[in-house]
């Protein structure tokens, strides 16, 4: 899910890909950000890039 968020995909599309609801995507994204101590999606994306979670980058 982190990879899909970092790619800029909307929650609805992520939910469709993973077979979960948009609200479930938002819940997990918020929880992930809280656990990592991040406040914005931009910070979450930077985290993904820095940890090699985006292919070809």
PDB file of N, H, CA, C and O in Angstrom:
ATOM      1  N   UNK A   1       0.818  -1.179   0.000  1.00  0.00           N
ATOM      2  CA  UNK A   1       0.000   0.000   0.000  1.00  0.00           C
ATOM      3  C   UNK A   1       0.868   1.251   0.000  1.00  0.00           C
ATOM      4  O   UNK A   1       0.556   2.224  -0.688  1.00  0.00           O
ATOM      5  N   UNK A   2       1.944   1.234   0.759  1.00  0.00           N
ATOM      6  H   UNK A   2       2.198   0.444   1.317  1.00  0.00           H
ATOM      7  CA  UNK A   2       2.831   2.399   0.809  1.00  0.00           C
ATOM      8  C   UNK A   2       3.343   2.751  -0.586  1.00  0.00           C
ATOM      9  O   UNK A   2       3.394   3.925  -0.953  1.00  0.00           O
ATOM     10  N   UNK A   3       3.713   1.759  -1.343  1.00  0.00           N
ATOM     11  H   UNK A   3       3.671   0.806  -1.044  1.00  0.00           H
ATOM     12  CA  UNK A   3       4.202   1.993  -2.701  1.00  0.00           C
ATOM     13  C   UNK A   3       3.125   2.672  -3.546  1.00  0.00           C
ATOM     14  O   UNK A   3       3.416   3.617  -4.279  1.00  0.00           O
ATOM     15  N   UNK A   4       1.905   2.202  -3.449  1.00  0.00           N
ATOM     16  H   UNK A   4       1.668   1.434  -2.854  1.00  0.00           H
ATOM     17  CA  UNK A   4       0.813   2.778  -4.239  1.00  0.00           C
ATOM     18  C   UNK A   4       0.528   4.217  -3.824  1.00  0.00           C
ATOM     19  O   UNK A   4       0.269   5.067  -4.676  1.00  0.00           O
ATOM     20  N   UNK A   5       0.575   4.496  -2.527  1.00  0.00           N
ATOM     21  H   UNK A   5       0.786   3.806  -1.835  1.00  0.00           H
ATOM     22  CA  UNK A   5       0.385   5.869  -2.043  1.00  0.00           C
ATOM     23  C   UNK A   5       1.503   6.755  -2.581  1.00  0.00           C
ATOM     24  O   UNK A   5       1.256   7.857  -3.072  1.00  0.00           O
ATOM     25  N   UNK A   6       2.739   6.259  -2.483  1.00  0.00           N
ATOM     26  H   UNK A   6       2.940   5.364  -2.084  1.00  0.00           H
ATOM     27  CA  UNK A   6       3.892   7.034  -2.936  1.00  0.00           C
ATOM     28  C   UNK A   6       3.858   7.283  -4.447  1.00  0.00           C
ATOM     29  O   UNK A   6       4.407   8.276  -4.926  1.00  0.00           O
ATOM     30  N   UNK A   7       3.226   6.397  -5.183  1.00  0.00           N
ATOM     31  H   UNK A   7       2.780   5.590  -4.794  1.00  0.00           H
ATOM     32  CA  UNK A   7       3.074   6.591  -6.627  1.00  0.00           C
ATOM     33  C   UNK A   7       2.020   7.642  -6.950  1.00  0.00           C
ATOM     34  O   UNK A   7       1.857   8.028  -8.107  1.00  0.00           O
ATOM     35  N   UNK A   8       1.306   8.106  -5.926  1.00  0.00           N
ATOM     36  H   UNK A   8       1.439   7.792  -4.985  1.00  0.00           H
ATOM     37  CA  UNK A   8       0.301   9.150  -6.115  1.00  0.00           C
ATOM     38  C   UNK A   8      -1.074   8.641  -6.485  1.00  0.00           C
ATOM     39  O   UNK A   8      -1.926   9.410  -6.930  1.00  0.00           O
ATOM     40  N   UNK A   9      -1.294   7.361  -6.306  1.00  0.00           N
ATOM     41  H   UNK A   9      -0.602   6.737  -5.945  1.00  0.00           H
ATOM     42  CA  UNK A   9      -2.609   6.805  -6.651  1.00  0.00           C
ATOM     43  C   UNK A   9      -3.634   7.192  -5.586  1.00  0.00           C
ATOM     44  O   UNK A   9      -3.322   7.202  -4.396  1.00  0.00           O
ATOM     45  N   UNK A  10      -4.847   7.507  -6.012  1.00  0.00           N
ATOM     46  H   UNK A  10      -5.100   7.499  -6.980  1.00  0.00           H
ATOM     47  CA  UNK A  10      -5.891   7.872  -5.047  1.00  0.00           C
ATOM     48  C   UNK A  10      -6.350   6.662  -4.230  1.00  0.00           C
ATOM     49  O   UNK A  10      -6.206   5.515  -4.654  1.00  0.00           O
ATOM     50  N   UNK A  11      -6.901   6.944  -3.059  1.00  0.00           N
ATOM     51  H   UNK A  11      -7.018   7.875  -2.715  1.00  0.00           H
ATOM     52  CA  UNK A  11      -7.332   5.877  -2.148  1.00  0.00           C
ATOM     53  C   UNK A  11      -8.324   4.926  -2.803  1.00  0.00           C
ATOM     54  O   UNK A  11      -8.279   3.720  -2.563  1.00  0.00           O
ATOM     55  N   UNK A  12      -9.204   5.450  -3.615  1.00  0.00           N
ATOM     56  H   UNK A  12      -9.240   6.430  -3.811  1.00  0.00           H
ATOM     57  CA  UNK A  12     -10.203   4.590  -4.274  1.00  0.00           C
ATOM     58  C   UNK A  12      -9.521   3.570  -5.196  1.00  0.00           C
ATOM     59  O   UNK A  12      -9.883   2.394  -5.207  1.00  0.00           O
ATOM     60  N   UNK A  13      -8.533   4.036  -5.966  1.00  0.00           N
ATOM     61  H   UNK A  13      -8.239   4.991  -5.957  1.00  0.00           H
ATOM     62  CA  UNK A  13      -7.812   3.141  -6.868  1.00  0.00           C
ATOM     63  C   UNK A  13      -6.999   2.109  -6.080  1.00  0.00           C
ATOM     64  O   UNK A  13      -6.953   0.936  -6.450  1.00  0.00           O
ATOM     65  N   UNK A  14      -6.363   2.547  -5.000  1.00  0.00           N
ATOM     66  H   UNK A  14      -6.400   3.500  -4.700  1.00  0.00           H
ATOM     67  CA  UNK A  14      -5.603   1.622  -4.157  1.00  0.00           C
ATOM     68  C   UNK A  14      -6.534   0.559  -3.604  1.00  0.00           C
ATOM     69  O   UNK A  14      -6.203  -0.627  -3.594  1.00  0.00           O
ATOM     70  N   UNK A  15      -7.695   0.988  -3.144  1.00  0.00           N
ATOM     71  H   UNK A  15      -7.964   1.951  -3.152  1.00  0.00           H
ATOM     72  CA  UNK A  15      -8.674   0.044  -2.631  1.00  0.00           C
ATOM     73  C   UNK A  15      -9.103  -0.972  -3.667  1.00  0.00           C
ATOM     74  O   UNK A  15      -9.232  -2.159  -3.368  1.00  0.00           O
ATOM     75  N   UNK A  16      -9.325  -0.502  -4.894  1.00  0.00           N
ATOM     76  H   UNK A  16      -9.220   0.462  -5.137  1.00  0.00           H
ATOM     77  CA  UNK A  16      -9.716  -1.413  -5.976  1.00  0.00           C
ATOM     78  C   UNK A  16      -8.605  -2.426  -6.253  1.00  0.00           C
ATOM     79  O   UNK A  16      -8.875  -3.613  -6.439  1.00  0.00           O
ATOM     80  N   UNK A  17      -7.364  -1.958  -6.279  1.00  0.00           N
ATOM     81  H   UNK A  17      -7.145  -0.994  -6.127  1.00  0.00           H
ATOM     82  CA  UNK A  17      -6.222  -2.837  -6.541  1.00  0.00           C
ATOM     83  C   UNK A  17      -6.078  -3.891  -5.441  1.00  0.00           C
ATOM     84  O   UNK A  17      -5.836  -5.065  -5.723  1.00  0.00           O
ATOM     85  N   UNK A  18      -6.229  -3.462  -4.192  1.00  0.00           N
ATOM     86  H   UNK A  18      -6.426  -2.509  -3.963  1.00  0.00           H
ATOM     87  CA  UNK A  18      -6.009  -4.361  -3.056  1.00  0.00           C
ATOM     88  C   UNK A  18      -7.272  -5.105  -2.609  1.00  0.00           C
ATOM     89  O   UNK A  18      -7.207  -6.002  -1.768  1.00  0.00           O
ATOM     90  N   UNK A  19      -8.405  -4.730  -3.171  1.00  0.00           N
ATOM     91  H   UNK A  19      -8.458  -4.001  -3.854  1.00  0.00           H
ATOM     92  CA  UNK A  19      -9.648  -5.395  -2.802  1.00  0.00           C
ATOM     93  C   UNK A  19     -10.165  -4.991  -1.433  1.00  0.00           C
ATOM     94  O   UNK A  19     -10.778  -5.791  -0.727  1.00  0.00           O
ATOM     95  N   UNK A  20      -9.910  -3.727  -1.060  1.00  0.00           N
ATOM     96  H   UNK A  20      -9.412  -3.077  -1.633  1.00  0.00           H
ATOM     97  CA  UNK A  20     -10.384  -3.191   0.221  1.00  0.00           C
ATOM     98  C   UNK A  20     -11.091  -1.869  -0.060  1.00  0.00           C
ATOM     99  O   UNK A  20     -10.996  -1.326  -1.160  1.00  0.00           O
ATOM    100  N   UNK A  21     -11.796  -1.361   0.939  1.00  0.00           N
ATOM    101  H   UNK A  21     -11.873  -1.802   1.833  1.00  0.00           H
ATOM    102  CA  UNK A  21     -12.531  -0.109   0.742  1.00  0.00           C
ATOM    103  C   UNK A  21     -11.594   1.093   0.814  1.00  0.00           C
ATOM    104  O   UNK A  21     -10.481   1.008   1.333  1.00  0.00           O
ATOM    105  N   UNK A  22     -12.069   2.199   0.284  1.00  0.00           N
ATOM    106  H   UNK A  22     -12.973   2.267  -0.138  1.00  0.00           H
ATOM    107  CA  UNK A  22     -11.318   3.453   0.341  1.00  0.00           C
ATOM    108  C   UNK A  22     -11.074   3.859   1.789  1.00  0.00           C
ATOM    109  O   UNK A  22      -9.997   4.347   2.129  1.00  0.00           O
ATOM    110  N   UNK A  23     -12.073   3.656   2.640  1.00  0.00           N
ATOM    111  H   UNK A  23     -12.948   3.259   2.364  1.00  0.00           H
ATOM    112  CA  UNK A  23     -11.932   4.012   4.053  1.00  0.00           C
ATOM    113  C   UNK A  23     -10.866   3.170   4.738  1.00  0.00           C
ATOM    114  O   UNK A  23     -10.143   3.666   5.603  1.00  0.00           O
ATOM    115  N   UNK A  24     -10.762   1.904   4.360  1.00  0.00           N
ATOM    116  H   UNK A  24     -11.348   1.500   3.658  1.00  0.00           H
ATOM    117  CA  UNK A  24      -9.731   1.033   4.922  1.00  0.00           C
ATOM    118  C   UNK A  24      -8.354   1.505   4.479  1.00  0.00           C
ATOM    119  O   UNK A  24      -7.406   1.488   5.264  1.00  0.00           O
ATOM    120  N   UNK A  25      -8.243   1.922   3.234  1.00  0.00           N
ATOM    121  H   UNK A  25      -9.013   1.935   2.596  1.00  0.00           H
ATOM    122  CA  UNK A  25      -6.970   2.473   2.744  1.00  0.00           C
ATOM    123  C   UNK A  25      -6.592   3.704   3.566  1.00  0.00           C
ATOM    124  O   UNK A  25      -5.456   3.822   4.026  1.00  0.00           O
ATOM    125  N   UNK A  26      -7.542   4.616   3.750  1.00  0.00           N
ATOM    126  H   UNK A  26      -8.465   4.520   3.377  1.00  0.00           H
ATOM    127  CA  UNK A  26      -7.277   5.833   4.522  1.00  0.00           C
ATOM    128  C   UNK A  26      -6.883   5.506   5.959  1.00  0.00           C
ATOM    129  O   UNK A  26      -5.986   6.139   6.516  1.00  0.00           O
ATOM    130  N   UNK A  27      -7.547   4.523   6.560  1.00  0.00           N
ATOM    131  H   UNK A  27      -8.276   4.009   6.107  1.00  0.00           H
ATOM    132  CA  UNK A  27      -7.220   4.121   7.921  1.00  0.00           C
ATOM    133  C   UNK A  27      -5.784   3.631   8.014  1.00  0.00           C
ATOM    134  O   UNK A  27      -5.033   4.055   8.893  1.00  0.00           O
ATOM    135  N   UNK A  28      -5.404   2.739   7.109  1.00  0.00           N
ATOM    136  H   UNK A  28      -6.014   2.395   6.396  1.00  0.00           H
ATOM    137  CA  UNK A  28      -4.056   2.171   7.156  1.00  0.00           C
ATOM    138  C   UNK A  28      -2.992   3.214   6.819  1.00  0.00           C
ATOM    139  O   UNK A  28      -1.898   3.199   7.383  1.00  0.00           O
ATOM    140  N   UNK A  29      -3.319   4.112   5.903  1.00  0.00           N
ATOM    141  H   UNK A  29      -4.208   4.124   5.445  1.00  0.00           H
ATOM    142  CA  UNK A  29      -2.373   5.181   5.564  1.00  0.00           C
ATOM    143  C   UNK A  29      -2.141   6.075   6.789  1.00  0.00           C
ATOM    144  O   UNK A  29      -1.001   6.422   7.095  1.00  0.00           O
ATOM    145  N   UNK A  30      -3.199   6.439   7.475  1.00  0.00           N
ATOM    146  H   UNK A  30      -4.126   6.157   7.227  1.00  0.00           H
ATOM    147  CA  UNK A  30      -3.088   7.284   8.667  1.00  0.00           C
ATOM    148  C   UNK A  30      -2.322   6.568   9.776  1.00  0.00           C
ATOM    149  O   UNK A  30      -1.498   7.177  10.458  1.00  0.00           O
ATOM    150  N   UNK A  31      -2.588   5.304   9.951  1.00  0.00           N
ATOM    151  H   UNK A  31      -3.257   4.809   9.397  1.00  0.00           H
ATOM    152  CA  UNK A  31      -1.894   4.533  10.983  1.00  0.00           C
ATOM    153  C   UNK A  31      -0.408   4.422  10.666  1.00  0.00           C
ATOM    154  O   UNK A  31       0.434   4.581  11.549  1.00  0.00           O
ATOM    155  N   UNK A  32      -0.093   4.152   9.416  1.00  0.00           N
ATOM    156  H   UNK A  32      -0.778   4.023   8.699  1.00  0.00           H
ATOM    157  CA  UNK A  32       1.289   4.063   8.979  1.00  0.00           C
ATOM    158  C   UNK A  32       2.016   5.383   9.224  1.00  0.00           C
ATOM    159  O   UNK A  32       3.144   5.393   9.718  1.00  0.00           O
ATOM    160  N   UNK A  33       1.376   6.482   8.882  1.00  0.00           N
ATOM    161  H   UNK A  33       0.460   6.473   8.481  1.00  0.00           H
ATOM    162  CA  UNK A  33       1.980   7.793   9.095  1.00  0.00           C
ATOM    163  C   UNK A  33       2.195   8.058  10.578  1.00  0.00           C
ATOM    164  O   UNK A  33       3.222   8.614  10.965  1.00  0.00           O
ATOM    165  N   UNK A  34       1.250   7.670  11.397  1.00  0.00           N
ATOM    166  H   UNK A  34       0.415   7.218  11.081  1.00  0.00           H
ATOM    167  CA  UNK A  34       1.379   7.871  12.840  1.00  0.00           C
ATOM    168  C   UNK A  34       2.537   7.056  13.396  1.00  0.00           C
ATOM    169  O   UNK A  34       3.333   7.570  14.182  1.00  0.00           O
ATOM    170  N   UNK A  35       2.640   5.798  13.000  1.00  0.00           N
ATOM    171  H   UNK A  35       1.994   5.381  12.361  1.00  0.00           H
ATOM    172  CA  UNK A  35       3.707   4.916  13.490  1.00  0.00           C
ATOM    173  C   UNK A  35       5.080   5.439  13.058  1.00  0.00           C
ATOM    174  O   UNK A  35       6.045   5.366  13.818  1.00  0.00           O
ATOM    175  N   UNK A  36       5.159   5.967  11.835  1.00  0.00           N
ATOM    176  H   UNK A  36       4.375   6.027  11.217  1.00  0.00           H
ATOM    177  CA  UNK A  36       6.436   6.468  11.319  1.00  0.00           C
ATOM    178  C   UNK A  36       6.730   7.902  11.763  1.00  0.00           C
ATOM    179  O   UNK A  36       7.822   8.419  11.526  1.00  0.00           O
ATOM    180  N   UNK A  37       5.762   8.534  12.400  1.00  0.00           N
ATOM    181  H   UNK A  37       4.875   8.114  12.592  1.00  0.00           H
ATOM    182  CA  UNK A  37       5.957   9.909  12.860  1.00  0.00           C
ATOM    183  C   UNK A  37       5.938  10.921  11.727  1.00  0.00           C
ATOM    184  O   UNK A  37       6.637  11.933  11.784  1.00  0.00           O
ATOM    185  N   UNK A  38       5.145  10.655  10.700  1.00  0.00           N
ATOM    186  H   UNK A  38       4.578   9.833  10.653  1.00  0.00           H
ATOM    187  CA  UNK A  38       5.049  11.535   9.542  1.00  0.00           C
ATOM    188  C   UNK A  38       3.718  12.264   9.566  1.00  0.00           C
ATOM    189  O   UNK A  38       2.722  11.746  10.071  1.00  0.00           O
ATOM    190  N   UNK A  39       3.708  13.479   9.012  1.00  0.00           N
ATOM    191  H   UNK A  39       4.517  13.900   8.601  1.00  0.00           H
ATOM    192  CA  UNK A  39       2.487  14.287   9.061  1.00  0.00           C
ATOM    193  C   UNK A  39       1.783  14.440   7.719  1.00  0.00           C
ATOM    194  O   UNK A  39       0.572  14.658   7.677  1.00  0.00           O
ATOM    195  N   UNK A  40       2.526  14.328   6.625  1.00  0.00           N
ATOM    196  H   UNK A  40       3.510  14.151   6.659  1.00  0.00           H
ATOM    197  CA  UNK A  40       1.924  14.574   5.315  1.00  0.00           C
ATOM    198  C   UNK A  40       2.187  13.405   4.369  1.00  0.00           C
ATOM    199  O   UNK A  40       3.071  12.580   4.601  1.00  0.00           O
ATOM    200  N   UNK A  41       1.397  13.358   3.302  1.00  0.00           N
ATOM    201  H   UNK A  41       0.679  14.028   3.114  1.00  0.00           H
ATOM    202  CA  UNK A  41       1.601  12.336   2.280  1.00  0.00           C
ATOM    203  C   UNK A  41       2.949  12.569   1.594  1.00  0.00           C
ATOM    204  O   UNK A  41       3.601  11.614   1.172  1.00  0.00           O
ATOM    205  N   UNK A  42       3.369  13.833   1.481  1.00  0.00           N
ATOM    206  H   UNK A  42       2.839  14.609   1.824  1.00  0.00           H
ATOM    207  CA  UNK A  42       4.676  14.132   0.887  1.00  0.00           C
ATOM    208  C   UNK A  42       5.794  13.492   1.716  1.00  0.00           C
ATOM    209  O   UNK A  42       6.733  12.925   1.157  1.00  0.00           O
ATOM    210  N   UNK A  43       5.698  13.580   3.033  1.00  0.00           N
ATOM    211  H   UNK A  43       4.936  14.041   3.488  1.00  0.00           H
ATOM    212  CA  UNK A  43       6.696  12.946   3.901  1.00  0.00           C
ATOM    213  C   UNK A  43       6.650  11.428   3.748  1.00  0.00           C
ATOM    214  O   UNK A  43       7.688  10.767   3.750  1.00  0.00           O
ATOM    215  N   UNK A  44       5.468  10.892   3.617  1.00  0.00           N
ATOM    216  H   UNK A  44       4.625  11.429   3.615  1.00  0.00           H
ATOM    217  CA  UNK A  44       5.312   9.453   3.428  1.00  0.00           C
ATOM    218  C   UNK A  44       5.936   9.024   2.097  1.00  0.00           C
ATOM    219  O   UNK A  44       6.586   7.982   2.013  1.00  0.00           O
ATOM    220  N   UNK A  45       5.734   9.830   1.075  1.00  0.00           N
ATOM    221  H   UNK A  45       5.206  10.677   1.143  1.00  0.00           H
ATOM    222  CA  UNK A  45       6.336   9.537  -0.235  1.00  0.00           C
ATOM    223  C   UNK A  45       7.852   9.608  -0.151  1.00  0.00           C
ATOM    224  O   UNK A  45       8.543   8.741  -0.687  1.00  0.00           O
ATOM    225  N   UNK A  46       8.371  10.624   0.511  1.00  0.00           N
ATOM    226  H   UNK A  46       7.810  11.328   0.947  1.00  0.00           H
ATOM    227  CA  UNK A  46       9.825  10.749   0.676  1.00  0.00           C
ATOM    228  C   UNK A  46      10.383   9.537   1.413  1.00  0.00           C
ATOM    229  O   UNK A  46      11.441   9.021   1.054  1.00  0.00           O
ATOM    230  N   UNK A  47       9.676   9.087   2.436  1.00  0.00           N
ATOM    231  H   UNK A  47       8.816   9.506   2.728  1.00  0.00           H
ATOM    232  CA  UNK A  47      10.091   7.895   3.178  1.00  0.00           C
ATOM    233  C   UNK A  47      10.189   6.692   2.240  1.00  0.00           C
ATOM    234  O   UNK A  47      11.160   5.936   2.286  1.00  0.00           O
ATOM    235  N   UNK A  48       9.179   6.524   1.393  1.00  0.00           N
ATOM    236  H   UNK A  48       8.390   7.138   1.355  1.00  0.00           H
ATOM    237  CA  UNK A  48       9.165   5.396   0.453  1.00  0.00           C
ATOM    238  C   UNK A  48      10.349   5.473  -0.506  1.00  0.00           C
ATOM    239  O   UNK A  48      10.990   4.460  -0.786  1.00  0.00           O
ATOM    240  N   UNK A  49      10.638   6.661  -1.005  1.00  0.00           N
ATOM    241  H   UNK A  49      10.118   7.484  -0.778  1.00  0.00           H
ATOM    242  CA  UNK A  49      11.761   6.845  -1.935  1.00  0.00           C
ATOM    243  C   UNK A  49      13.077   6.537  -1.228  1.00  0.00           C
ATOM    244  O   UNK A  49      13.916   5.810  -1.759  1.00  0.00           O
ATOM    245  N   UNK A  50      13.255   7.089  -0.038  1.00  0.00           N
ATOM    246  H   UNK A  50      12.574   7.680   0.393  1.00  0.00           H
ATOM    247  CA  UNK A  50      14.502   6.897   0.710  1.00  0.00           C
ATOM    248  C   UNK A  50      14.742   5.428   1.074  1.00  0.00           C
ATOM    249  O   UNK A  50      15.886   5.014   1.259  1.00  0.00           O
ATOM    250  N   UNK A  51      13.685   4.656   1.176  1.00  0.00           N
ATOM    251  H   UNK A  51      12.756   4.992   1.025  1.00  0.00           H
ATOM    252  CA  UNK A  51      13.810   3.252   1.556  1.00  0.00           C
ATOM    253  C   UNK A  51      13.666   2.304   0.363  1.00  0.00           C
ATOM    254  O   UNK A  51      13.488   1.097   0.532  1.00  0.00           O
ATOM    255  N   UNK A  52      13.745   2.869  -0.843  1.00  0.00           N
ATOM    256  H   UNK A  52      13.889   3.849  -0.980  1.00  0.00           H
ATOM    257  CA  UNK A  52      13.756   2.054  -2.062  1.00  0.00           C
ATOM    258  C   UNK A  52      12.477   1.312  -2.365  1.00  0.00           C
ATOM    259  O   UNK A  52      12.506   0.232  -2.955  1.00  0.00           O
ATOM    260  N   UNK A  53      11.341   1.889  -1.962  1.00  0.00           N
ATOM    261  H   UNK A  53      11.318   2.766  -1.482  1.00  0.00           H
ATOM    262  CA  UNK A  53      10.067   1.215  -2.161  1.00  0.00           C
ATOM    263  C   UNK A  53       9.390   1.544  -3.480  1.00  0.00           C
ATOM    264  O   UNK A  53       8.326   1.009  -3.792  1.00  0.00           O
ATOM    265  N   UNK A  54      10.016   2.432  -4.256  1.00  0.00           N
ATOM    266  H   UNK A  54      10.881   2.866  -4.002  1.00  0.00           H
ATOM    267  CA  UNK A  54       9.464   2.761  -5.567  1.00  0.00           C
ATOM    268  C   UNK A  54      10.381   2.168  -6.624  1.00  0.00           C
ATOM    269  O   UNK A  54      11.568   2.492  -6.663  1.00  0.00           O
ATOM    270  N   UNK A  55       9.849   1.305  -7.480  1.00  0.00           N
ATOM    271  H   UNK A  55       8.885   1.041  -7.448  1.00  0.00           H
ATOM    272  CA  UNK A  55      10.695   0.653  -8.481  1.00  0.00           C
ATOM    273  C   UNK A  55      11.257   1.648  -9.493  1.00  0.00           C
ATOM    274  O   UNK A  55      10.591   2.600  -9.899  1.00  0.00           O
ATOM    275  N   UNK A  56      12.505   1.394  -9.885  1.00  0.00           N
ATOM    276  H   UNK A  56      13.046   0.621  -9.555  1.00  0.00           H
ATOM    277  CA  UNK A  56      13.134   2.218 -10.906  1.00  0.00           C
ATOM    278  C   UNK A  56      13.577   3.579 -10.460  1.00  0.00           C
ATOM    279  O   UNK A  56      13.831   4.452 -11.290  1.00  0.00           O
ATOM    280  N   UNK A  57      13.679   3.785  -9.144  1.00  0.00           N
ATOM    281  H   UNK A  57      13.473   3.076  -8.470  1.00  0.00           H
ATOM    282  CA  UNK A  57      14.089   5.114  -8.639  1.00  0.00           C
ATOM    283  C   UNK A  57      15.247   4.976  -7.697  1.00  0.00           C
ATOM    284  O   UNK A  57      15.735   5.975  -7.169  1.00  0.00           O
TER     285      UNK A  57
END
